[in-house]
Amino acid sequence: QVQLVESGGGLVQAGGSLELSCAASGFVFSVNTMTWYRQAPGKQRDFVARITSSGVTNYADSVKGRFTISRDPTKTTVYLQMNSLKPEDTAVYYCRVGESTYWGRGTQVTVSS
């Protein structure tokens, strides 16, 4: 069965960095687009970044230039490197297989001012 397990969240000061990981299993990782979303308290879940099977990436405007998505097919893991973090980046971050119904359980990122 499809499993997505996020890790790497935590508490960081504004301006700091974190790297999130999403370990994937139960499907053919190499041919699937992988996406990161986030949900702040009381808000809808929003798109953050996407990486296709061939490595093409795109980002939400709010994170462009600060976040980098990457993937390691040997580890079937997708990463989200987050730099220059802001308090408004505080959210639960979720990994998703493309636009499918397969989601991870999320990892909390809290950025203090």
C-alpha positions in Angstrom: 0.0 0.0 0.0 1.1 3.6 -0.6 2.9 5.1 2.4 4.3 8.6 2.7 6.2 9.5 5.9 7.3 13.1 6.4 10.0 14.1 8.8 12.3 17.0 9.6 9.8 19.5 11.0 10.5 21.5 14.1 10.8 24.9 15.7 13.2 27.4 14.1 13.8 31.1 14.4 12.9 33.4 11.5 15.7 33.4 9.0 16.6 29.9 9.7 16.5 26.7 7.6 14.9 23.3 7.8 14.9 20.3 5.4 11.9 18.2 5.2 11.9 14.6 3.9 9.1 12.4 2.6 9.9 8.7 2.5 7.7 7.0 -0.1 6.8 3.4 -0.6 4.1 1.2 -2.2 4.1 2.7 -5.6 6.4 3.4 -8.5 8.2 6.4 -7.2 10.3 7.1 -10.3 7.3 7.8 -12.6 5.3 10.0 -10.3 5.2 13.7 -9.7 5.6 14.5 -6.0 4.2 17.5 -4.3 4.4 19.4 -1.0 1.5 21.2 0.5 1.1 23.1 3.8 -1.8 24.0 6.1 -1.7 26.8 8.6 -4.1 26.8 11.6 -7.6 27.8 10.4 -6.6 27.9 6.8 -7.0 25.7 3.7 -4.2 23.4 2.6 -2.1 25.2 0.0 0.3 24.0 -2.7 4.0 24.7 -1.9 6.1 22.9 -4.5 6.1 20.2 -7.2 8.7 18.0 -8.8 8.0 15.8 -11.9 9.5 12.5 -12.6 12.0 14.2 -14.9 12.9 16.8 -12.3 11.0 19.8 -13.5 10.0 21.9 -10.5 7.6 24.7 -9.8 6.7 26.6 -6.6 4.1 28.8 -5.0 5.0 32.4 -5.4 5.2 32.7 -1.6 8.2 30.3 -1.4 9.9 30.9 -4.7 13.6 31.6 -4.2 13.6 30.4 -0.6 12.4 26.7 -0.9 13.9 24.0 -3.1 12.2 20.7 -3.8 14.3 17.7 -4.9 14.1 13.9 -5.1 16.3 10.9 -4.7 15.1 8.0 -6.7 17.6 5.6 -5.0 15.9 6.4 -1.7 12.4 7.0 -3.0 12.4 10.2 -1.0 11.4 13.7 -1.8 12.9 16.7 0.0 12.0 20.3 0.7 14.8 22.5 1.7 13.4 25.6 3.3 15.7 28.7 3.8 15.0 32.2 5.0 12.0 31.0 6.9 9.4 33.4 8.0 6.7 33.2 10.7 4.1 32.9 8.0 5.7 29.6 6.9 4.4 28.1 10.1 2.2 25.2 9.1 1.8 21.4 8.9 3.6 20.3 5.8 2.3 17.4 3.8 3.7 15.2 1.1 1.4 14.0 -1.7 1.7 11.8 -4.7 1.0 14.2 -7.6 -2.6 15.2 -7.5 -3.8 11.8 -6.1 -5.6 11.0 -2.9 -2.4 9.7 -1.3 -1.1 12.0 1.4 1.3 11.7 4.3 0.3 12.6 7.8 2.3 15.8 7.9 5.1 17.3 9.9 4.8 20.5 11.9 7.0 23.5 11.1 7.0 26.4 13.5 8.9 29.6 12.8 9.3 32.0 15.7 9.8 35.7 15.2 
